[in-house]
Amino acid sequence: MRLAVLAIALALAGCTSRSYSDDEYQRLMRSAPGAAQPSRIVARESEMLRAVQDEGRFSASLEFAGSGAKVLSASGERLAAEYVPGLDDSERVAAWSPGLVWMSCDGDFAVSQGRFQNAAGDVGSYLTAWQRARDGDYEWLHNAAALDDPQPPREANSAVSDPNAIVVEGLESIDGNVSDCTAPTSAAPPVAENLATTNSPDGTLSWRWGYSGSARIFRLYALTGGEWSLVLDERWPSDLRATATQ
């Protein structure tokens, strides 16, 4: 089932740039239909961004991390609790906004993909995997991000003028998707060598992530139309090969 988040589409129609307050953003997103609501992931990301900006440190994102959460960094897979506090907050505090969300049929697992801008004004892409906790809130499990290389012209990167706003650049909608709830008619997604596998317990969402050569890889499979489909295939540079040869 493919869900277009119509409230956001209508709000952004004809706009190339618009800043929304946290409250306004969440009001718009609450209209998404269905038991599994991708809009809840967008609202959770908005809440996490507000915490990071209000506290002025990127480590505030750990308040939203699940037990054993990991970061797929350019220098290797790291436990978030060890890696994030060591980041330079003066460089890392950023604005971000999801543009795509995929959610398991039962709504317990999800993956979001979007764009971010760091304090220096550089832009890039990120993805985050989420799990619903016992209290009903979502906690992030895996995160990876990379700056665009090359960077687009700086004048094309809108500055984050309001630190308490969510900035959506050039999006006409947020693409929210829920996996099929029927049994698959095709074989399970392939297990790739050297990549870790995570499956949603309901068997409708599966991702592969890790390192291959000098690349960070994240592949997301979702059950659509009764078959497994590769719906995300992200590949970003890593420096693991260079480190190994030194």
VENURUR-V678405 format. One record per residue. PSI is psi as a letter, one per 20 degrees, with the letter a starting at -180 (none if undefined). OMEGA is omega in radians with two decimals (NA if undefined). Layout:
# VENURUR-V678405
PSI	OMEGA
PSI	OMEGA
This chain:
# VENURUR-V678405
p	-3.10
p	-3.06
o	2.99
p	-3.13
n	-2.93
h	-3.12
g	3.13
h	-3.14
g	-3.14
h	-3.10
h	-3.06
i	-3.07
p	3.11
j	-3.12
q	3.05
i	3.11
p	-3.10
p	3.10
p	-3.14
p	3.00
r	-3.12
g	-3.12
g	-3.14
g	-3.11
g	-3.10
h	3.08
g	3.13
h	-3.02
h	-3.05
i	-3.10
i	-3.14
p	-3.06
r	2.98
q	3.14
g	3.05
o	-3.01
o	3.05
h	3.14
h	3.14
h	3.08
g	3.11
g	3.12
h	3.14
h	3.09
h	3.09
g	3.13
g	-3.14
g	3.10
g	3.13
g	3.13
g	3.13
g	-3.09
h	-3.13
h	-3.10
i	3.07
k	3.12
p	-3.07
h	-3.13
i	3.04
h	3.12
i	3.12
h	3.08
i	-3.10
j	-3.08
q	3.04
r	3.11
p	3.14
j	3.12
q	-3.07
q	3.06
p	3.09
n	-3.06
r	3.12
h	-3.08
j	3.09
r	3.10
p	-3.07
q	2.98
p	-3.08
h	-3.09
h	3.12
h	-3.02
g	-3.01
g	-3.13
i	-3.14
i	3.13
q	3.08
o	-3.06
h	-3.14
h	3.14
h	-2.93
h	3.12
p	-2.94
r	2.93
q	3.08
r	-3.14
p	3.08
q	3.05
i	-3.08
p	3.06
p	2.96
p	-3.08
q	3.07
r	-3.09
g	-3.08
i	3.10
j	-3.07
h	-3.14
q	3.13
q	3.04
p	3.09
q	3.10
p	-3.12
a	-3.09
q	3.10
r	3.06
p	-3.14
r	-3.06
h	3.13
i	3.14
i	3.09
q	-3.07
q	3.13
a	-3.12
q	3.10
r	2.94
q	-3.11
p	3.04
q	-3.01
q	3.03
p	3.11
p	-3.13
r	-3.11
h	-3.13
j	3.10
i	3.08
r	3.13
p	3.07
q	3.13
q	-3.08
g	-3.09
q	3.12
q	3.05
q	-3.12
q	3.10
q	3.05
q	3.03
p	3.09
o	0.15
r	3.05
q	3.02
r	3.10
p	-3.03
h	-3.13
i	3.10
i	3.13
o	3.14
p	3.11
q	3.08
n	-3.02
h	-3.12
o	-3.08
i	-3.14
j	-3.09
q	2.96
p	-3.12
p	3.10
o	-3.07
o	2.97
k	3.13
p	3.03
i	3.08
r	2.95
p	-2.99
o	3.13
p	-3.05
q	3.07
p	3.13
q	3.06
q	3.12
j	3.13
r	3.14
q	-3.14
q	3.06
i	3.14
r	-3.13
q	3.12
q	3.11
q	-3.11
q	3.04
o	-3.06
q	3.12
p	3.10
j	3.12
p	3.08
q	-3.12
p	3.02
p	3.12
p	3.01
q	-3.11
h	3.14
i	3.04
k	-3.10
i	-3.13
p	-3.10
p	3.09
q	3.11
p	-3.08
q	3.13
b	-3.03
q	3.05
o	-3.07
c	-3.13
k	-3.09
q	2.90
p	-3.03
p	3.02
o	3.13
p	-3.13
p	3.08
p	3.11
q	3.10
o	-3.12
p	3.14
k	3.14
j	-3.12
q	3.06
p	3.13
p	3.02
o	-3.03
i	3.04
p	3.11
n	-3.04
p	3.10
o	-3.13
q	-3.14
q	2.95
r	3.12
k	-3.09
g	-3.11
g	3.12
h	3.14
h	-3.08
h	-3.07
i	-3.12
none	NA
